[in-house]
Every structure is written in structure tokens, then in C-alpha cells.
Amino acid sequence: MHQTLRSVILVCFLLSFLEAKAQNFPRSDGSEYPAIILADPREGNIRLRWAPTAFEWWEAGNASGYSLYRSEAGTPGSLVLLGEDFMPISLPDWRAITDTLEPALMYAGALYSEDLLDPSVPQELNDESSYLQSIAEYRYGLSLFSADQYYDIALAAGLAYEDKTAKRDKVYVYEIRINGVLPEGNDAYPTVTVNSNSRSVLPAPPKLSGSWSNGSVELSFDQSASSFFYSSYNIERSVAGSSWNRINELPIVFFETR
């Protein structure tokens, strides 16, 4: 029986790539903005995704929320507020999402679980501040990785918005603010400019190959060449040219060792 396999573009909306480029990162002095924002123009809407750039800004956004503004490029007086209360949903509301999206457990756990990591310093460690900092970074990284996997998780986390009022033939500028966090010096808030008519085209992972041995197929592809675009992968299989069916239960993730 002839079998054909392919790698499917991940369903996540990864912050490291989109056709619309963010004009916000880094600052001229090399430091980072409190948040970054990117846009994905689609038919009928523009998807926005933003994320805090450090644990302290993640906590600030969770506590105070985010405000999202839109203006038309080159059109003074066109600034409008799209929302000012983007925040993570409550713990009871997360349960409905975790029933269908298991990675949502990571975000809910990073936010609400007291058992995720023991905050007490192990006896063998003397540096309490470093230990607590590592816990903070773990919670921050775990939450944002989870939000990268599914757009619905990002929406629940208060890190995404679908602008369904966007019109064709427009160039929009979107601006994200963490409520209560002011820009430094003469800096502006982070923005992204996007043409509503453009479409993001993500490349397929290159050099996919398969070898048959002992009743199984071993797949390989150049993950390093596509890691800029994707944080995890799904694999689909087609038998004799029929419809494609996903064969992995959870997204496939590659980790770097140091």
C-alpha cells in the first residue's frame, strides 16, 4: 500500500513571524519594550497577537490588562480604542477550554496553580533570589509557550484580538499598551503596521523525508530551518491520495539543550 506523508503547518500563531512587521523591538538603546504586537490580515478580519517581553510585564498585564488602539496610517485623528480590558479569564472559565485544549492547562497552571512550583527554597540552595527568579521565568515562559500553541488560548489569556471591523484597502496601525505602564522618555507605545489586503504565507518545513523499516516509517525534516516560524508541529498522513488525517495526539515540540 502506497503511503504519503507530509508535515502540516502548525495551527498556532507564533509571535516570531508574520508578514506584518512590528515597529517596536528593540529600542534604540538596545533595551526591550514591555510588550510586542504583531498582526495577521485574513479574509474578513485581522488577527492581533501581543505578548509581554518579561515576567514583570506579564504580571502587570495580568493584573491591569491591556489596551488596544487602531489608527489609519497617515490619517490624523483616526485613532480609536478597540478595547481596554484584555485580561486572562477567570479560573472557572479556563476549565471549559482545558477540556478541549490540553495545552491550556499550562497557562491556567502558570496563573493560578499554587502547586505548579514549590516557592520554598530547597535546603541545598543558598541563593533565594535566584531560585525565586527561576520560578518566575518558568511561569512566564510556560504561559507564553502555551499561548503560542493555539489562538484560543491566547484569546483566553488576554493576549489576542480579532478585529472584525477592519476594511479592505486600508493600512492600519495597531498600538498595544499595558495599562498603567508608561513609555520611557520620548518612546512611543509599541505598534504594528499592516495592509488589510495582504496575506501571511508560511513556508512548509523543508527537506521532509521518510524511510520504511520494519512496518513503520521514520520521518525527518530540517527543523532548524523552520524554527523561526513555528514552535511545534503536527503530522498528517494520507493513504493513496485520500484525505489527510492527523496522527499525533499533541503538537510535536523540539527543545534545545544547553
Secondary structure, 3 states (H helix, E strand, C coil): CCEEEEEECCCCCCCCCCCCCECCCCCCCCCCCCEEEEEEEECCEEEEEEEECCHHHHHHHHHHCEEEEEEECCCCCCCEEEEEEECCCCHHHHHHHHCCCCCHHHHHHHHHCCCCCCCCCCCCCCCHHHHHHHHHHHHHHHHHHHHHHCHHHHHHCCCEEEECCCCCCCEEEEEEEECCCCCCCCCCCCEEEEECCCCCCCCCCCCCEEEEECCEEEEECCHHHHCCCCCCEEEEEEECCCCCEECCCCCECCCCCC
